[in-house]
Amino acid sequence: MAEKKLSVKNLRISFRTSNGKVQAVRDISFDLYKGETLAIVGESGSGKSVTSKAIMGISAGNAIVENGKILYGDKDLLKISEEEFHEIRGDKIAMVFQDPLSSLNPIMRIGKQLTEAMILKNRTARKESKKDIKAMLKAMESKMEAAGVSNASSYTQRFRKMEEKHTALESEYTDALELAKEASARAENLLVALANSKDMVPSGDMKGFIHACKGSVSRFVVHERANEMLQLANSFSGMRKEAAKTNDRSKLIDAVTRAKEIADEAIALDTPNTFTLGCYLTFVNSEIPKTGSVAELNAITRKTADDAFLTEFLDKVKQGVCKSIEETDANRLAAIEQLKAELPVFQGEPKREDVKAAAKRLVPVVERCINPLEVVKDSITHTFESSIDYAIDKYYSGIENNEKETARYEKQQRKYDALTAKGKKPEWSVIPAGLVDVDALRNDMSDVITEITAHLQEQVNSNREVDADKRTMEVIDFLKETEQRAAYRITKGVARERAIKLMESVGIDNPRRRYRQYPFEFSGGMRQRIVIAIALTANPDILICDEPTTALDVTIQAQILELINNLKEERHLSVIFITHDLGVVANMADRIAVMYAGKIVEYGTSRDVFYSPAHPYTWALLSSVPDLDTKAKLESIPGTPPNMIYPPKGDAFADRNKYALEIDFEEQPPMFKISDTHYAATWLLHPNAPKVDPPEVVMERIAKMKEKRGGNDE
Amino acid sequence: MSDEKHDDVLLKVDHLSMYFGHGTFVKKAVNDVSFEVRKGEVFGLVGESGCGKTTTGRTIIKLYDATSGSVYFDGKRIVAGTGAYKDEIKHLRKRKRELAKSSDANAAKELEECARRIGELQNEIRKAKYDHKHCDDEFRKEEKARINEEYDALIAEAKPEDVSRLQREKRRKLRIASRTKLVTQIQMIYQDPVASLDPRMTVREIISEGLIVQGVRDKKYITDQVYEMLDTVGLVHEHADRYPHEFSGGQRQRIGIARSVVMKPKLIIADEPISALDVSIRAQVINLLNELRETMGMTILFIAHDLSVVKYFSNRIGVMYFGNLVELADSDELFRHPLHPYTRSLLSAIPLPDPDTEKNRVRIRYNPLLDHERTDEEPLFREVCPGHSVRCTMKEFEAYKKQVEEE
């Protein structure tokens, strides 16, 4: 199975309002895997946007998170501080908002808005990466020493030295490449201007071009023709003056064309392997070997680097990794034992001090189970401390609250009864006691323990099959990537080029001119594209799209959806797509969660939900949208969603559901499993329930789709 | 007044153009659009945002002054632009100056021709201006005549005790008729149910405002009308004294519909009435509009970009692209045989609730530079087969005709 990117567990969110507590999200759980699109479908007010905002950490001020976890990496997003969130929001998890009008700053140029986040995020990312590398190298050192490698620190030190070289080379290369690209683009504009317009090109444009040309001359990019490029760059301004005097532009045009050719050639060259080159320069020779092509250069450095340092280094690292796996496994087994032994403390009628003490004993034991040389961070173990503390606090404050509430209620009721006994009719009514389900909270507490036990056991089992070589490569790759991130400096110029490229990729014509415009100069569809581009500038892991196309018309909608799909493929993004339009979902989603009144009522792959919908609400949604063949009267859903201050006792959809059974008004249906991927919460799936078919419209449509599919298969 | 008068045509848009801007900067929001809306039908107008659908709707109810072209409503010219005539006059005067300089033999004859044509055109402009200004007067006159006739007959037959009541009624109706405007027969439903209702007015005030402006003073009559409308659109009488913010989106859109229907219009221009609504509520509003059409015999000009809804709801559909009407046909016909490349691209972009077909869907892109052959010929709106017209050049016209025959 793919890597789990985000997992939401038992999330409950409500809002404090003057009329009472609105229960917006009631106990939902879902996982998001790498590279998939999860669609959340539902009416407005069903809690889709509340969920997504909780993931982004931008819930409204009156929101209360009552329970649950949102695990991302080694963090629980519901419990981290605002400062920690700064590193995640926008950088790792980005969001495209519904309303393109209100999500752009009207007094800032588009370009500034695009690059601002890029530059800021780059700064923090570099800092963050440097910290990560340091921690990783330190862990590596200690594990290597534990494995009996003598002089472990010398290896890591040499590796660092090499990495520094690599970093410098990398940034030199990327800067030069970006400038070469800019030179090429500018040359094109200049050529057009020279050929068509009667006026001479402005000196500013020319200066920018010359700067780009000079900058692109680096050891790898314009490697062979560096001298020619420099000469050309130096002669441009002179040529421009001359051309302005004589009005003969052919010489200037020729020169610009030549420079563009060189720049294009340089862009087309292979990417040099700066990592091995860095190694070569550190340990073998401080001069870059003279070769014909970049490919050859790569081959040479690869070989010499391996011989000189890398093979040996990898071997030592492998020893460290093996040792570390061994150690953590032992720790985990010990932890499992202790967890099992301590579990009874959390059950029954525990005393607060006992539970606190047990938790205090368990936390360090569990923390020792974290393998420092593991690249993918294990969220459950990392968040154990905060989870257990939170659950304990919640349980005991729940008990206190219940006592207080009961006392208040009894007092008020006595007063009321006394008044009515006297024959008076009080104008106020007794507010019912707001009791918390203590049993559920106690179960939450012991669940934390059982969950981590099961999780550790699973890890121990899976570790038996793990390949140490693979792990070693993972560690090295991680270091390489992080180092690259640390080295990748985004200057204003680079940011501009990247922003322009992004604008092109989201389908904006003439991005160089558009870059300097203000939001009001863009149409709605264009603005939405800009919003998407801004969300993508930081290269996020997870993209949350909150109804990104609801305000757009079909053609633009199709373009934006295609764009999001392409980007998802290219960058292995995980996407959470929120919408109420089922047609859009069919195109985008791998999996679909249908939400109603703060609960997920159906959950499955998109084929499950469209071809065999099980919940009456899904039926209603499907039948209320006309398709191209609909002629009959539309089946609208009667009534409105329930008031979530007083959520219904039974199934929330029962009042609007013509298939509702009696039990729907009495008790909430659990999630019934239909297949491995498909779940639905409706009593109709209970074995004792009468058999009910979906409405005719839906059946017909499914039959038609099947027919079409059959036709395609043949 | 118009010469053409079909019995079943309620609204005729004739070469309507609406340009914004001045001097060298001209934005042609609507450019030479012609179509007819028949009595009792739903005419759908689709196209991407910014293509001029809404501008067309607004020009029809005279929210903008048309640049050129005319709109006939119920046989009367309600919008008459003069831009096209003025342009021609300018052109002719230039030609005249040229001719005056030349010494050609035919010049004198052509000069005379030019002068005659200019006179004609000036006459046209005068007529258009008159129509534009006085269409309401004409309408009032007609209304008054109708009321007079109706009540004179009634009074003649009535029993003596009824006479005074009938006369009162007649006076009231005449007073209203003397203040009415033809455009009140066309009402609009707006896109955004939140922004189109005044937050400081109760529902009763919102719905009755039109009646009061018209001069209805009878409180009981107004209340009855308001309640009737609330019933029609599926709200209850208690809602009359609430404010718009107390309603959900679907209910607000219903209030907007009640406000338009209370004027008993012949034509409703629905400008994206469902775009801002939730899926489940959309179905409710569409069903409501459908009911109104059946029970009250209203004609609807339905402006939208959601093609599956337009297909479901409309009898005929016009497709607009950059201010031009590019294709017009019966809705089934349009979806079965789309001819214009833009229509094809639009149809290929409709999302369907079917994951397998969706994954394999190929969207056709429309690029006006590539999809048409380059000619100097200005494409015109031509009828390819009965009831199906496409904007095309002569060569394309032949090709489309062939295509239709083959199919």
Interface residues (C-beta under 8 A of the other chain):
Chain A: E43 S44 S523 G524 G525 A551 L552 D553 V554 T555 I556 Q557 A558 L561 E562 H580 D581 L582 G583 V584 V585 A586 N587 A589 S606 R607 F610 Y611 A620 L621 L622 S624 V625 P626 D627 L628 T630 K631 K633 L634 E635 S636 I637 T640 R701 M705 K708 R709 N712
Chain B: G47 E48 S49 G50 S248 G249 G250 S275 D278 V279 S280 I281 R282 A283 Q284 I286 N287 N290 H305 D306 L307 S308 V309 K311 Y312 F313 F335 S345 L346 A349 I350 P351 L352 P353 D354 P355 D356 T357 E358 K359 N360 R361 R363 Y366
